[in-house]
């Protein structure tokens, strides 16, 4: 019964596909992520998005995606920062989940992954 309800909810089946998280590297992956990022940053054109992303990456920005199967459902844009209060830490600039996949915990899963990844990276610096 729950599977049927989930399949009917927003027309999305959230139960049966493998989830993976990875850093997006390269224009092809960035373009795949643009429609989701554009849901948060509605003023961006694809051209401006790519130009800013290239510039931001020079300053340490990374874009991570949670995939459900081969489809991006959630994004997080981040960089390492250092200040007196937090010392070395990850600062998250963007966190967005595709509108069709909201309220299923994908943003939380992505944040949890980044939190654990950052802890591991901190130990290796």
Contact map, one row per residue, 1 for C-alpha under 8 A:
11111000000000000000000000000000000000000000000000000000000000000000000000000000000000000000000000000000000000000000000000000
11111100000000000000000000000000000000000000000000000000000000000000000000000000000000000000000000000000000000000000000000000
11111110000010100000000000000000000000000000000000000000000000000000000000000000000000000000000000000000000000000000000000000
11111111000000000000000000000000000000000000000000000000000000000000000000000000000000000000000000000000000000000000000000000
11111111100000000000000000000000000000000000000000000000000000000000000000000000000000000000000000000000000000000000000000000
01111111100111100000000000000000000000000000000000000000000000000000000000000000000000000000000000000000000000000000000000000
00111111111111000000000000000000000000000000000000000000000000000000000000000000000000000000000000000000000000000000000000000
00011111111110000000000000000000000000000000000000000000000000000000000000000000000000000000000000000000000000000000000000000
00001111111100000000000000000000000000000000000000000000000000000000000000000000000000000000000000000000000000000000000000000
00000011111100000000000000000000000000000000000000000000000000000000000000000000000000000000000000010000000000000000000000000
00000011111110000000000000000000000000000000000000000000000000000000000000000000000000000000000000000000000000000000000000000
00000111111111000000000000000000000000000000000000000000000000000000000000000000000000000000000000011000000000000000000000000
00100111001111110000000000000000000000000000000000000000000000000000000000000000000000000000000000000000000000000000000000000
00000110000111111000000000000000000000000000000000000000000000000000000000000000000000000000000000001001000000000000000000000
00100100000011111000000000000000000000000000000000000000000000000000000000000000000000000000000000000000000000000000000000000
00000000000011111100000000000000000000000000000000000000000000000000000000000000000000000000000000000000000000000000000000000
00000000000001111110000000000000000000000000000000000000000000000001100000000000000000000000000000000000000000000000000000000
00000000000000011111000000000000000000000000000000000000000000000001100000000000000000000000000000000000000000000000000000000
00000000000000001111100000000000000000000000000000000000000000000111100000000000000000000000000000000000000000000000000000000
00000000000000000111110000000000000000000000000000000000000000000111100000000000000000000000000000000000000000000000000000000
00000000000000000011111000000000000000000000000000000000000000011110000000000000000000000000000000000000000001001000000000000
00000000000000000001111100000000000000000000000000000000000000011100000000000000000000000000000000000000000000000000000000000
00000000000000000000111110000000000000000000000000000000000001111000000000000000000000000000000000000000000000000000000000000
00000000000000000000011111001100000000000000000000000000000001111000000000000000000000000000000000000000000000000000000000000
00000000000000000000001111101100000000000000000000000000000000100000000000000000000000000000000000000000000000000000000000000
00000000000000000000000111111100000000000000000000000000000000000000000000000000000000000000000000000000000000000000000000000
00000000000000000000000011111110000000000000000001000000000000000000000000000000000000000000000000000000000000000000000000000
00000000000000000000000001111111000000000000000000000000000000000000000000000000000000000000000000000000000000000000000000000
00000000000000000000000111111111100000000000000000000000000000000000000000000000000000000000000000000000000000000000000000000
00000000000000000000000111111111110000000000000001000000000000000000000000000000000000000000000000000000000000000000000000000
00000000000000000000000000111111111000000000010000000000000000000000000000000000000000000000000000000000000000000000000000000
00000000000000000000000000011111111000000000000000000000000000000000000100000000000000000000000000000000000000000000000000000
00000000000000000000000000001111111110000000000000000000000000001000000100100000000000000000000000000000000000000000000000000
00000000000000000000000000000111111111000000010010000000000000000000000000000000000000000000000000000000000000000000000000000
00000000000000000000000000000011111111100000000000000000000000000000000000000000000000000000000000000000000000000000000000000
00000000000000000000000000000000111111110000000000000000000000000000000111100000000000000000000111000000000000000000000000000
00000000000000000000000000000000111111111100000000000000000000000000000000100000000000000000000100000000000000000000000000000
00000000000000000000000000000000011111111111000000000000000000000000000000000000000000000000000000000000000000000000000000000
00000000000000000000000000000000001111111100000000000000000000000000000000000000000000000000000101100000000000000000000000000
00000000000000000000000000000000000111111100000000000000000000000000000000000000000000000000010100000000000000000000000000000
00000000000000000000000000000000000011111111000000000000000000000000000000000000000000000000000000000000000000000000000000000
00000000000000000000000000000000000011111111000000000000000000000000000000000000000000000000000000000000000000000000000000000
00000000000000000000000000000000000001001111100000000000000000000000000000000000000000000000000000000000000000000000000000000
00000000000000000000000000000000000001001111110110000000000000000000000000000000000000000000000000000000000000000000000000000
00000000000000000000000000000000000000000011111110000000000000000000000000000000000000000000000000000000000000000000000000000
00000000000000000000000000000010010000000001111111000000000000000000000000000000000000000000000000000000000000000000000000000
00000000000000000000000000000000000000000000111111100000000000000000000000000000000000000000000000000000000000000000000000000
00000000000000000000000000000000000000000001111111110000000000000000000000000000000000000000000000000000000000000000000000000
00000000000000000000000000000000010000000001111111111000000000000000000000000000000000000000000000000000000000000000000000000
00000000000000000000000000100100000000000000011111111100000000000000000000000000000000000000000000000000000000000000000000000
00000000000000000000000000000000000000000000001111111110000000000000000000000000000000000000000000000000000000000000000000000
00000000000000000000000000000000000000000000000111111111000000000000000000000000000000000000000000000000000000000000000000000
00000000000000000000000000000000000000000000000011111111100010000000000000000000000000000000000000000000000000000000000000000
00000000000000000000000000000000000000000000000001111111110000000000000000000000000000000000000000000000000000000000000000000
00000000000000000000000000000000000000000000000000111111111000000000000000000000000000000000000000000000000000000000000000000
00000000000000000000000000000000000000000000000000011111111110000000000000000000000000000000000000000000000000000000000000000
00000000000000000000000000000000000000000000000000001111111111000000000000000000000000000000000000000000000000000000000000000
00000000000000000000000000000000000000000000000000000111111110000000000000000000000000000000000000000000000000000000000000000
00000000000000000000000000000000000000000000000000000011111110000000000000000000000000000000000000000000000000000000000000000
00000000000000000000000000000000000000000000000000000001111111000000000000000011000000000000000000000000000000000000000000000
00000000000000000000000000000000000000000000000000001001111111100000000000001111000000000000000000000000000000000000000000000
00000000000000000000001100000000000000000000000000000000100111110000000000001110000000000000000000000000000000000000000000000
00000000000000000000001110000000000000000000000000000000000011111000000000111100000000000000000000000000000000000000000000000
00000000000000000000111100000000000000000000000000000000000001111100000000111000000000000000000000000000000000000000000000000
00000000000000000000111100000000100000000000000000000000000000111110000111110000000000000000000000000000000001000000000000000
00000000000000000011110000000000000000000000000000000000000000011111000111100000000000000000000000000000010001000000000000000
00000000000000000011100000000000000000000000000000000000000000001111111111000000000000000000000000000000000000000000000000000
00000000000000001111000000000000000000000000000000000000000000000111111110000000000000000000000000000000000000000000000000000
00000000000000001111000000000000000000000000000000000000000000000011111000000000000000000000000000000000000000000000000000000
00000000000000000000000000000000000000000000000000000000000000000011111100000000000000000000000000000000000000000000000000000
00000000000000000000000000000000000000000000000000000000000000000011111110000000000000000000000000000000000000000000000000000
00000000000000000000000000000001100100000000000000000000000000001111011111100000000000000000000000000000000000000000000000000
00000000000000000000000000000000000100000000000000000000000000001111001111100000000000000000000011001000010000000000000000000
00000000000000000000000000000000000100000000000000000000000000001110000111110000000000000000001111000000011001000000000000000
00000000000000000000000000000000100110000000000000000000000000111100000111111000000000000000011110000000001001000000000000000
00000000000000000000000000000000000000000000000000000000000000111000000001111100000000000001111100000000000001100000000000000
00000000000000000000000000000000000000000000000000000000000011110000000000111110000000000001111000000000000000000000000000000
00000000000000000000000000000000000000000000000000000000000011100000000000011111000000000111110000000000000000000000000000000
00000000000000000000000000000000000000000000000000000000000111000000000000001111100000000111000000000000000000000000000000000
00000000000000000000000000000000000000000000000000000000000110000000000000000111110000011110000000000000000000000000000000000
00000000000000000000000000000000000000000000000000000000000000000000000000000011111000111110000000000000000000000000000000000
00000000000000000000000000000000000000000000000000000000000000000000000000000001111101111000000000000000000000000000000000000
00000000000000000000000000000000000000000000000000000000000000000000000000000000111111110000000000000000000000000000000000000
00000000000000000000000000000000000000000000000000000000000000000000000000000000011111100000000000000000000000000000000000000
00000000000000000000000000000000000000000000000000000000000000000000000000000000001111100000000000000000000000000000000000000
00000000000000000000000000000000000000000000000000000000000000000000000000000000011111111000000000000000000000000000000000000
00000000000000000000000000000000000000000000000000000000000000000000000000000000111111111000000000000000000000000000000000000
00000000000000000000000000000000000000000000000000000000000000000000000000000001111001111100000000000000000000000000000001000
00000000000000000000000000000000000000000000000000000000000000000000000000000001110001111110000000000000000000000000010000000
00000000000000000000000000000000000000000000000000000000000000000000000000000111100000011111000000000000000000000000010000000
00000000000000000000000000000000000000000000000000000000000000000000000000000111100000001111100000000000000000000000000000000
00000000000000000000000000000000000000000000000000000000000000000000000000011110000000000111111000000000000000000000000000000
00000000000000000000000000000000000000000000000000000000000000000000000000011100000000000011111000000000000000000000000000000
00000000000000000000000000000000000000010000000000000000000000000000000000111100000000000001111100000000000000000000000000000
00000000000000000000000000000000000000000000000000000000000000000000000001111000000000000001111110000000001000000000000000000
00000000000000000000000000000000000110110000000000000000000000000000000001110000000000000000011111000000001000000000000000000
00000000000000000000000000000000000100000000000000000000000000000000000011100000000000000000001111101100011000000000000000000
00000000000000000000000000000000000100100000000000000000000000000000000011000000000000000000000111111100000000000000000000000
00000000000000000000000000000000000000100000000000000000000000000000000000000000000000000000000011111100000000000000000000000
00000000010100000000000000000000000000000000000000000000000000000000000000000000000000000000000001111100000000000000000000000
00000000000101000000000000000000000000000000000000000000000000000000000010000000000000000000000011111111010000000000000000000
00000000000000000000000000000000000000000000000000000000000000000000000000000000000000000000000011111111110000000000000000000
00000000000000000000000000000000000000000000000000000000000000000000000000000000000000000000000000001111110000000000000000000
00000000000001000000000000000000000000000000000000000000000000000000000000000000000000000000000000001111110000000000000000000
00000000000000000000000000000000000000000000000000000000000000000000000000000000000000000000000000000111111110000000000000000
00000000000000000000000000000000000000000000000000000000000000000100000011000000000000000000000010001111111111000000000000000
00000000000000000000000000000000000000000000000000000000000000000000000001100000000000000000001110000000111111100000000000000
00000000000000000000000000000000000000000000000000000000000000000000000000000000000000000000000000000000111111110000000000000
00000000000000000000000000000000000000000000000000000000000000000000000000000000000000000000000000000000111111111000000000000
00000000000000000000100000000000000000000000000000000000000000001100000001110000000000000000000000000000011111111100000000000
00000000000000000000000000000000000000000000000000000000000000000000000000010000000000000000000000000000001111111110000000000
00000000000000000000000000000000000000000000000000000000000000000000000000000000000000000000000000000000000111111111000000000
00000000000000000000100000000000000000000000000000000000000000000000000000000000000000000000000000000000000011111111100000000
00000000000000000000000000000000000000000000000000000000000000000000000000000000000000000000000000000000000001111111110000000
00000000000000000000000000000000000000000000000000000000000000000000000000000000000000000000000000000000000000111111111000000
00000000000000000000000000000000000000000000000000000000000000000000000000000000000000000000000000000000000000011111111100000
00000000000000000000000000000000000000000000000000000000000000000000000000000000000000000000000000000000000000001111111110000
00000000000000000000000000000000000000000000000000000000000000000000000000000000000000001100000000000000000000000111111111000
00000000000000000000000000000000000000000000000000000000000000000000000000000000000000000000000000000000000000000011111111100
00000000000000000000000000000000000000000000000000000000000000000000000000000000000000000000000000000000000000000001111111110
00000000000000000000000000000000000000000000000000000000000000000000000000000000000000000000000000000000000000000000111111111
00000000000000000000000000000000000000000000000000000000000000000000000000000000000000010000000000000000000000000000011111111
00000000000000000000000000000000000000000000000000000000000000000000000000000000000000000000000000000000000000000000001111111
00000000000000000000000000000000000000000000000000000000000000000000000000000000000000000000000000000000000000000000000111111
00000000000000000000000000000000000000000000000000000000000000000000000000000000000000000000000000000000000000000000000011111
